[in-house]
Amino acid sequence: MYGDTEVMRRRADALREQASDLRAAADRLVAQADAVAWSGRAADSMRDRIRERSSHLRDVAAAHDDAADSLDAHVAEVDRLKEAIAEVERRVGTLLADALSAPREAPIT
């Protein structure tokens, strides 16, 4: 009713996993480009371009990590508020039970 924090936690974990996958892909791209048996200015240009693109992938990975951290902070706040709501509900239940079980005074006539 108030927000499924388990679903949100799984999404934060998925964002972190995607960030890790992006970093691994960037590393693979650079390694593959470096492993190409090709030399010359065009080869150097290609390798520079791959390194530049891999840095963009790492930037996106960092953004995924930031999003996961923000989502974790949101989840913590949702959990805190859910607990506060539950505490108020418990207090209201106790007050209501006390009020219903209290002896009633006879009406003044």
Backbone as CSV, one residue per row, in Angstrom:
resi,resn,N_x,N_y,N_z,CA_x,CA_y,CA_z,C_x,C_y,C_z
1,MET,0.835,-1.199,0.000,0.000,0.000,0.000,0.875,1.257,0.000
2,TYR,1.958,1.247,0.755,2.780,2.444,0.891,4.019,2.428,0.009
3,GLY,4.279,1.353,-0.650,5.474,1.257,-1.491,6.223,-0.024,-1.181
4,ASP,6.471,-0.803,-2.200,7.143,-2.084,-2.019,8.649,-1.861,-2.079
5,THR,9.268,-1.757,-0.917,10.690,-1.438,-0.868,11.558,-2.603,-1.341
6,GLU,11.048,-3.818,-1.279,11.824,-4.951,-1.798,11.993,-4.830,-3.313
7,VAL,10.946,-4.407,-3.990,11.034,-4.193,-5.443,12.033,-3.076,-5.738
8,MET,11.993,-2.025,-4.952,12.923,-0.908,-5.147,14.361,-1.337,-4.886
9,ARG,14.575,-2.155,-3.860,15.932,-2.657,-3.568,16.455,-3.518,-4.712
10,ARG,15.573,-4.366,-5.264,15.990,-5.190,-6.402,16.353,-4.317,-7.598
11,ARG,15.628,-3.232,-7.799,15.931,-2.333,-8.918,17.284,-1.650,-8.703
12,ALA,17.576,-1.240,-7.478,18.883,-0.639,-7.179,19.995,-1.651,-7.433
13,ASP,19.767,-2.905,-7.034,20.763,-3.954,-7.293,20.951,-4.159,-8.794
14,ALA,19.854,-4.123,-9.541,19.941,-4.298,-10.998,20.717,-3.143,-11.633
15,LEU,20.524,-1.932,-11.137,21.276,-0.788,-11.654,22.767,-0.967,-11.404
16,ARG,23.119,-1.448,-10.230,24.532,-1.683,-9.917,25.122,-2.798,-10.797
17,GLU,24.326,-3.819,-11.039,24.790,-4.898,-11.912,24.992,-4.386,-13.340
18,GLN,24.072,-3.557,-13.812,24.230,-2.973,-15.144,25.482,-2.103,-15.203
19,ALA,25.749,-1.362,-14.143,26.961,-0.532,-14.099,28.204,-1.406,-14.217
20,SER,28.202,-2.507,-13.515,29.334,-3.432,-13.579,29.482,-4.005,-14.987
21,ASP,28.361,-4.363,-15.595,28.391,-4.887,-16.966,28.937,-3.851,-17.947
22,LEU,28.544,-2.598,-17.760,29.032,-1.528,-18.644,30.541,-1.343,-18.505
23,ARG,31.029,-1.379,-17.270,32.475,-1.247,-17.060,33.232,-2.416,-17.700
24,ALA,32.681,-3.618,-17.546,33.322,-4.796,-18.136,33.319,-4.692,-19.666
25,ALA,32.231,-4.192,-20.231,32.158,-4.022,-21.690,33.197,-3.002,-22.157
26,ALA,33.345,-1.929,-21.406,34.342,-0.914,-21.761,35.743,-1.515,-21.730
27,ASP,36.014,-2.291,-20.706,37.331,-2.935,-20.601,37.573,-3.897,-21.763
28,ARG,36.535,-4.674,-22.107,36.670,-5.612,-23.231,36.924,-4.880,-24.543
29,LEU,36.202,-3.789,-24.768,36.389,-3.029,-26.013,37.821,-2.524,-26.155
30,VAL,38.342,-1.970,-25.080,39.712,-1.451,-25.122,40.702,-2.597,-25.356
31,ALA,40.493,-3.700,-24.645,41.400,-4.844,-24.795,41.349,-5.397,-26.220
32,GLN,40.163,-5.480,-26.779,40.034,-5.991,-28.142,40.678,-5.043,-29.146
33,ALA,40.492,-3.760,-28.940,41.097,-2.780,-29.858,42.617,-2.839,-29.769
34,ASP,43.123,-2.981,-28.548,44.576,-3.062,-28.367,45.150,-4.351,-28.958
35,ALA,44.330,-5.401,-29.017,44.803,-6.702,-29.500,44.792,-6.812,-31.025
36,VAL,44.184,-5.867,-31.706,44.125,-5.928,-33.161,45.534,-5.758,-33.731
37,ALA,45.884,-6.670,-34.606,47.216,-6.630,-35.223,47.194,-5.644,-36.389
38,TRP,47.200,-4.403,-36.045,47.096,-3.352,-37.048,47.913,-2.188,-36.530
39,SER,48.659,-1.569,-37.352,49.473,-0.442,-36.910,49.341,0.691,-37.906
40,GLY,49.759,1.828,-37.477,49.693,3.010,-38.320,48.799,4.069,-37.694
41,ARG,48.689,5.179,-38.415,47.895,6.304,-37.899,46.427,5.958,-37.768
42,ALA,45.887,5.242,-38.735,44.472,4.859,-38.670,44.220,3.927,-37.481
43,ALA,45.123,2.989,-37.241,44.980,2.081,-36.105,45.043,2.850,-34.789
44,ASP,45.977,3.774,-34.694,46.088,4.592,-33.484,44.830,5.429,-33.280
45,SER,44.312,5.957,-34.371,43.083,6.759,-34.298,41.909,5.900,-33.820
46,MET,41.811,4.685,-34.358,40.740,3.776,-33.937,40.865,3.466,-32.447
47,ARG,42.067,3.178,-31.986,42.268,2.855,-30.568,41.939,4.052,-29.671
48,ASP,42.317,5.244,-30.117,41.965,6.449,-29.355,40.450,6.615,-29.287
49,ARG,39.802,6.374,-30.408,38.334,6.504,-30.465,37.662,5.479,-29.541
50,ILE,38.194,4.264,-29.534,37.638,3.222,-28.659,37.832,3.611,-27.191
51,ARG,38.995,4.135,-26.857,39.233,4.567,-25.465,38.269,5.696,-25.077
52,GLU,38.053,6.605,-26.007,37.100,7.700,-25.747,35.699,7.148,-25.519
53,ARG,35.280,6.245,-26.381,33.938,5.655,-26.235,33.832,4.846,-24.947
54,SER,34.896,4.155,-24.598,34.849,3.364,-23.365,34.727,4.275,-22.145
55,SER,35.304,5.462,-22.225,35.156,6.395,-21.101,33.698,6.851,-20.977
56,HIS,33.001,6.949,-22.105,31.572,7.286,-22.055,30.781,6.154,-21.390
57,LEU,31.147,4.925,-21.710,30.484,3.789,-21.052,30.725,3.822,-19.543
58,ARG,31.920,4.159,-19.143,32.223,4.246,-17.708,31.450,5.396,-17.046
59,ASP,31.262,6.488,-17.780,30.446,7.592,-17.260,29.003,7.145,-17.049
60,VAL,28.482,6.388,-17.995,27.113,5.871,-17.862,27.037,4.904,-16.683
61,ALA,28.069,4.091,-16.511,28.111,3.173,-15.368,28.081,3.960,-14.051
62,ALA,28.821,5.041,-13.993,28.823,5.877,-12.782,27.437,6.479,-12.535
63,ALA,26.757,6.854,-13.611,25.400,7.389,-13.468,24.450,6.309,-12.938
64,HIS,24.643,5.072,-13.369,23.841,3.966,-12.839,24.098,3.794,-11.342
65,ASP,25.360,3.875,-10.947,25.685,3.771,-9.519,25.050,4.909,-8.723
66,ASP,25.102,6.114,-9.260,24.476,7.264,-8.592,22.969,7.059,-8.450
67,ALA,22.347,6.555,-9.513,20.901,6.303,-9.471,20.576,5.244,-8.421
68,ALA,21.401,4.209,-8.350,21.182,3.159,-7.345,21.335,3.723,-5.935
69,ASP,22.323,4.567,-5.723,22.509,5.194,-4.406,21.307,6.066,-4.043
70,SER,20.806,6.821,-5.011,19.630,7.663,-4.768,18.409,6.811,-4.447
71,LEU,18.256,5.724,-5.184,17.131,4.830,-4.931,17.246,4.198,-3.547
72,ASP,18.455,3.813,-3.139,18.659,3.272,-1.789,18.271,4.292,-0.719
73,ALA,18.643,5.542,-0.928,18.277,6.590,0.035,16.757,6.756,0.086
74,HIS,16.120,6.697,-1.073,14.659,6.802,-1.135,14.014,5.626,-0.398
75,VAL,14.538,4.434,-0.616,14.008,3.237,0.042,14.118,3.377,1.562
76,ALA,15.241,3.870,2.038,15.416,4.062,3.480,14.371,5.033,4.030
77,GLU,14.110,6.093,3.286,13.100,7.065,3.726,11.696,6.455,3.687
78,VAL,11.390,5.685,2.659,10.085,5.020,2.583,9.923,4.068,3.759
79,ASP,10.968,3.286,4.059,10.898,2.378,5.211,10.689,3.141,6.515
80,ARG,11.385,4.263,6.662,11.232,5.074,7.879,9.798,5.582,8.005
81,LEU,9.244,6.068,6.898,7.878,6.589,6.940,6.850,5.479,7.149
82,LYS,7.095,4.315,6.553,6.181,3.191,6.780,6.170,2.799,8.253
83,GLU,7.336,2.811,8.891,7.404,2.492,10.315,6.682,3.565,11.146
84,ALA,6.839,4.819,10.774,6.148,5.900,11.490,4.635,5.742,11.351
85,ILE,4.172,5.397,10.167,2.736,5.184,9.950,2.250,4.006,10.788
86,ALA,3.026,2.916,10.801,2.637,1.741,11.589,2.564,2.081,13.072
87,GLU,3.500,2.901,13.560,3.482,3.300,14.968,2.234,4.124,15.282
88,VAL,1.883,5.037,14.411,0.663,5.834,14.619,-0.561,4.922,14.602
89,GLU,-0.585,3.974,13.667,-1.712,3.035,13.618,-1.819,2.235,14.909
90,ARG,-0.675,1.790,15.467,-0.690,1.044,16.736,-1.228,1.914,17.873
91,ARG,-0.749,3.157,17.931,-1.215,4.055,18.998,-2.704,4.334,18.882
92,VAL,-3.169,4.574,17.678,-4.598,4.833,17.476,-5.408,3.600,17.867
93,GLY,-4.913,2.416,17.502,-5.610,1.182,17.882,-5.706,1.025,19.381
94,THR,-4.626,1.327,20.087,-4.616,1.245,21.546,-5.579,2.267,22.156
95,LEU,-5.520,3.486,21.659,-6.428,4.524,22.175,-7.886,4.161,21.922
96,LEU,-8.163,3.624,20.748,-9.536,3.249,20.418,-10.003,2.098,21.314
97,ALA,-9.131,1.109,21.503,-9.490,-0.017,22.375,-9.719,0.465,23.803
98,ASP,-8.865,1.357,24.287,-9.051,1.908,25.633,-10.353,2.671,25.744
99,ALA,-10.658,3.455,24.728,-11.895,4.246,24.755,-13.119,3.344,24.735
100,LEU,-13.074,2.279,23.972,-14.228,1.379,23.879,-14.412,0.537,25.134
101,SER,-13.322,0.277,25.855,-13.440,-0.556,27.059,-13.607,0.257,28.333
102,ALA,-13.503,1.567,28.246,-13.643,2.415,29.445,-15.085,2.398,29.916
103,PRO,-15.262,2.387,31.249,-16.649,2.427,31.776,-17.316,3.732,31.361
104,ARG,-18.567,3.595,31.037,-19.313,4.766,30.599,-20.084,5.356,31.784
105,GLU,-20.051,6.654,31.806,-20.790,7.337,32.876,-22.253,7.467,32.439
106,ALA,-23.097,7.457,33.415,-24.515,7.628,33.133,-24.754,9.064,32.672
107,PRO,-25.620,9.231,31.714,-25.901,10.598,31.254,-26.519,11.429,32.368
108,ILE,-26.227,12.673,32.387,-26.769,13.606,33.383,-28.183,13.986,32.933
109,THR,-29.089,13.824,33.825,-30.472,14.194,33.502,-30.979,15.306,34.348
